[in-house]
Amino acid sequence: MVKRIHPLATGTDRRVAIVDTAWNDFIVRNLTEGAIETLKRQGVADDHILHVTVPGAFELPIAVRQLAETGAVDAIVALGCVIRGATPHFEFVAGEAAKGVASVMADTGVPVAFGVLTTDTIDQAIERAGTKLGNKGAEAASVAIEMIGTLAALKGMRRDES
């Protein structure tokens, strides 16, 4: 029989940080509000949510790494919004943010939910920040809580159980 690990997503007694960006604040604010509401709904206490703001998406990895290395949080939600312009700047910023955050997870073992919107237009960003296509900040917060549970279950396994 196949053993399946799919723990319940609960934030009770968990500490979660949200690192968001000041750039495109009119979009990111909605992502952050959605993430905070979701964390609370999933049982994370107000005083167990840490909210940090960095200037832009390019700066997310260093703040996320510093937080992960403290050991003070069980997961991190990285939020931002990069909108394509007329130059290749978009690709550099979005790509480095994603690579940097992925590197933090691989190096520290702390789950980081990547909720950085990468859109072609402002309208697409608005749609993903709480209108037609849901709130990607809320989705990222759910992923963070689910990964805490999944990693805890994996850490608790013994070789004879696998």
N, C-alpha and C positions, 0 to 999 in steps of 0.2 A: 504494500500500500504506500502511496506517495504521501510523504509528510509535508504539510503546507504550513508555512508561518505567515500569518496575517493577523497580527494583534489588533485589538480595538484601539482606536485613536482617542486618547484622553490626555488632556493637558494638566490634570490634577497633579500637584506637587512638581510641576515642571517649570523650568525657567527658560524663557525665549527672548531673544533680542531681535529687534527690527532695526535694520540699517537701511535708511532711505536717502534719497538725494534731494538737494535743494533745486537742482536744475529741473525745469519743467514741473515746478511745484504745483501748479494748477491741476495737473494730472496725478502726480505722485501722492498728493494729499489724500485723494480718494482711495488709492491703493492701500495707503497706510491705515486709513480708517477702516477699510474692509478687513485688513489683516488683524487689527486690534479687536474688532468685534468678533471675528472668528475665533481668535485665541481665547477670548473670554467665554464664548459660547461652548468651547471645548474644554473648559475647566481651568484655564490658566488664570491665576489670581492677578489682580491689578499690579500688586507690588512684585510680581515675578515677570513682568514685561518691562524690558529695557528698550527705550527708543533713542537711537542715535541718528543724526543727520550729517551727511558728508556733502561736499559741494556738487559732485557729479558722479556718473556711473564709473568713470575711470578710477575714482578714488574708493569705490566700494571694496575691492579686494583687500586693501591694507587695513581698513577698519574691521572688516569681517575677520581677517586673520588675527588681529590683536584681540578681538573678543573671543574667538575660538581658543586661542592659546591661554587665556586666563583660566579656563575651566569653570567659569562662573555661569555658563549657560548650557542648556541641553541641545539647543538648536538655534539657528539664525535664519531670519527671513530677509533677503536682500531685495530691495524694491527701487525701481527707477524707471525712467522713460527716455529712450533715445529715438528721436524722429529723424528720418533720412532727410538730408539736405541735398544741395547741388554738388557737394564735394565728397571725397572718400572718407572724410572724418568719421562718419557714421559707422563704417565697417571697423575702423580701428578702435573706436570707443566701445562699441557693443562687443566685439570679439575679445578684446582684452579684459573687459569686465567679466565675461563668461569664463574665459580661461583662468583668470585669477581666482574667481570664486570656486571653480572646480578644483583648482590646486589646493585651496584651503581644506576642502573636504577630504581630498586624498591624503594630505599631509597630517591632518589633525584628527580625523575620524568624527568630527562634529558635522552633523547634517546642516547644509545650507540650502534653503529653498530659493531658487532663482526666479524672482518675480519682476525682472526688468523687461519692460515692454520695448520691443524693437519694431517700430512701425514705419510705414512710408509717409503717413499723413497724420496731422493732428486729429482728424475725425476718427481714424482707426484707433488712436490712443484713447480717445474719449470713450469709444465703444467698449474697450477692454478694461476701463477703469470704473465700471459700475453701471453701464447702460445696457445696450443690446446683447453684448457677449459676456455678461457677468463681470465680476471683479477679480482680476488676476492676482491682486494682493490677498484677497480672501482665500483664493485657491492655493497660493503659495503658503499661507499660514497653515492650512489643512495638511499640506504635504509635509511641512516641518513637524507637526505633531505626529503624523503617521510614521515618519522616519525615526522619531525618537523611540516609538514602540517597537518598530521592526528591528532596529539596532539593539535594543535592550534584549529582545527575544533571541537574536543571533548570539549575543555575548553570553547568554545564559545556557547555550547549548553545550553538551559534552560530546566528545567524539562518538561514544557508543549510542548516542541518540540520533546522530545524523544519518 
